[in-house]
């Protein structure tokens, strides 16, 4: 059995798969943030590059979520949901806009977070971009009935 179907089966009828994936993702982001916090050194004001990188990065993340919704962002299509194809900006202009937004936001924090942590986190996003670019349509889950 493929991974998306295992996740749908794990969720069962009591939990929507994309919603649980969103909750797990928020928890993992919180763990990442807390673990990075203890190696960071904050100073004010941040360098000038911080503001445009953080603003555009977060704009991309917000826009992707606005256009796709929770199910679109959190693999709903792989869990058997019908997610409409979106062509509005940033889609069609930027490949993987949510990951690009996250990477830009990370780069904005370079003056506070040691480079090796930024690079490791960025490599995780690049890895996921590669994995998701090679999606096997046969591994999509069937919704629970």
C-alpha positions as CSV (number, residue, x, y, z in Angstrom):
1,X,0.0,0.0,0.0
2,X,1.3,3.5,-0.9
3,X,2.0,6.2,1.6
4,X,-0.9,8.6,0.8
5,X,-3.3,5.7,1.1
6,X,-1.8,4.7,4.5
7,X,-2.2,8.3,5.7
8,X,-5.9,8.3,4.6
9,X,-6.5,5.0,6.3
10,X,-4.8,6.2,9.5
11,X,-7.0,9.2,9.5
12,X,-10.1,7.1,9.0
13,X,-13.5,8.6,8.8
14,X,-13.0,10.7,12.0
15,X,-10.3,13.0,10.6
16,X,-9.8,14.8,7.3
17,X,-6.3,13.9,6.0
18,X,-5.2,17.3,4.8
19,X,-6.4,18.9,8.1
20,X,-4.3,16.4,10.1
21,X,-1.3,17.0,7.8
22,X,-1.7,20.7,8.4
23,X,-1.7,20.2,12.2
24,X,1.3,17.9,12.0
25,X,3.1,20.4,9.8
26,X,2.4,23.3,12.3
27,X,3.8,21.1,15.1
28,X,6.9,20.3,13.1
29,X,7.4,24.0,12.3
30,X,7.1,24.8,15.9
31,X,9.8,22.2,16.7
32,X,12.1,23.6,14.0
33,X,11.6,27.1,15.3
34,X,12.3,26.2,18.9
35,X,15.4,24.2,18.0
36,X,16.7,27.1,15.8
37,X,16.0,29.6,18.6
38,X,18.7,28.4,20.9
39,X,21.5,28.8,18.2
40,X,20.3,32.2,17.1
41,X,21.5,35.6,18.1
42,X,19.1,38.5,17.5
43,X,20.1,42.1,17.0
44,X,18.0,45.1,16.0
45,X,17.6,46.5,13.5
46,X,18.0,43.7,11.1
47,X,20.0,44.3,7.9
48,X,18.2,46.0,5.0
49,X,18.0,42.7,3.0
50,X,15.8,41.2,5.8
51,X,12.7,43.3,4.9
52,X,12.3,42.6,1.2
53,X,13.2,38.9,1.5
54,X,10.9,38.3,4.5
55,X,8.1,40.3,3.0
56,X,8.2,38.7,-0.4
57,X,8.7,35.2,1.0
58,X,5.8,35.5,3.4
59,X,3.7,37.1,0.6
60,X,4.3,34.0,-1.6
61,X,3.4,31.7,1.3
62,X,0.2,33.6,2.1
63,X,-0.8,33.8,-1.6
64,X,-0.3,30.1,-2.1
65,X,-2.4,29.3,0.9
66,X,-5.0,31.9,-0.2
67,X,-5.3,30.3,-3.7
68,X,-5.1,26.6,-2.8
69,X,-6.6,26.5,0.7
70,X,-5.6,24.0,3.3
71,X,-6.4,20.9,1.3
72,X,-4.4,22.2,-1.7
73,X,-1.4,23.1,0.4
74,X,-1.4,20.0,2.5
75,X,-1.5,17.3,-0.3
76,X,-5.3,17.1,-0.6
77,X,-4.9,15.9,-4.2
78,X,-2.8,13.0,-3.0
79,X,-5.5,12.2,-0.5
80,X,-8.2,11.9,-3.1
81,X,-9.5,15.5,-3.1
82,X,-10.3,17.4,-6.3
83,X,-8.2,20.5,-6.1
84,X,-8.7,22.9,-9.0
85,X,-5.7,23.9,-11.1
86,X,-4.6,27.4,-10.3
87,X,-2.8,29.7,-12.8
88,X,-3.0,33.1,-10.9
89,X,0.2,34.7,-9.6
90,X,2.5,33.3,-8.3
91,X,1.6,30.0,-10.1
92,X,2.8,30.0,-13.7
93,X,5.5,32.6,-12.8
94,X,7.4,31.0,-10.0
95,X,8.1,27.2,-9.8
96,X,7.2,25.9,-6.4
97,X,6.2,29.3,-5.0
98,X,5.5,28.2,-1.4
99,X,9.0,26.6,-1.1
100,X,10.6,29.6,-2.8
101,X,8.8,31.8,-0.3
102,X,10.0,29.7,2.6
103,X,13.6,29.7,1.3
104,X,13.5,33.5,0.9
105,X,12.2,33.9,4.5
106,X,15.0,31.7,5.7
107,X,17.6,33.7,3.8
108,X,16.2,36.8,5.4
109,X,17.3,35.4,8.8
110,X,20.9,34.9,7.8
111,X,22.1,37.7,10.2
112,X,20.5,35.9,13.1
113,X,20.8,32.1,12.4
114,X,24.1,30.4,11.6
115,X,24.6,29.6,7.9
116,X,24.7,25.8,8.3
117,X,21.2,25.8,9.8
118,X,19.8,27.9,7.0
119,X,21.5,25.7,4.4
120,X,20.3,22.5,6.0
121,X,16.7,23.8,6.2
122,X,16.9,25.0,2.6
123,X,18.2,21.6,1.4
124,X,15.1,20.1,3.0
125,X,12.9,22.4,0.9
126,X,15.0,21.7,-2.3
127,X,14.7,17.9,-1.6
128,X,10.9,18.2,-1.2
129,X,10.7,20.2,-4.5
130,X,12.5,17.3,-6.2
131,X,10.3,14.7,-4.6
132,X,7.1,16.5,-5.5
133,X,8.2,17.1,-9.1
134,X,8.3,13.3,-9.6
135,X,4.8,12.5,-8.3
136,X,3.5,9.1,-9.4
137,X,-0.2,9.6,-10.2
138,X,-0.8,5.9,-9.4
139,X,0.0,6.5,-5.7
140,X,-2.9,8.9,-5.1
141,X,-5.2,7.8,-2.3
142,X,-8.9,7.0,-2.6
143,X,-11.1,9.0,-0.2
144,X,-12.6,7.1,2.7
145,X,-16.2,6.3,2.1
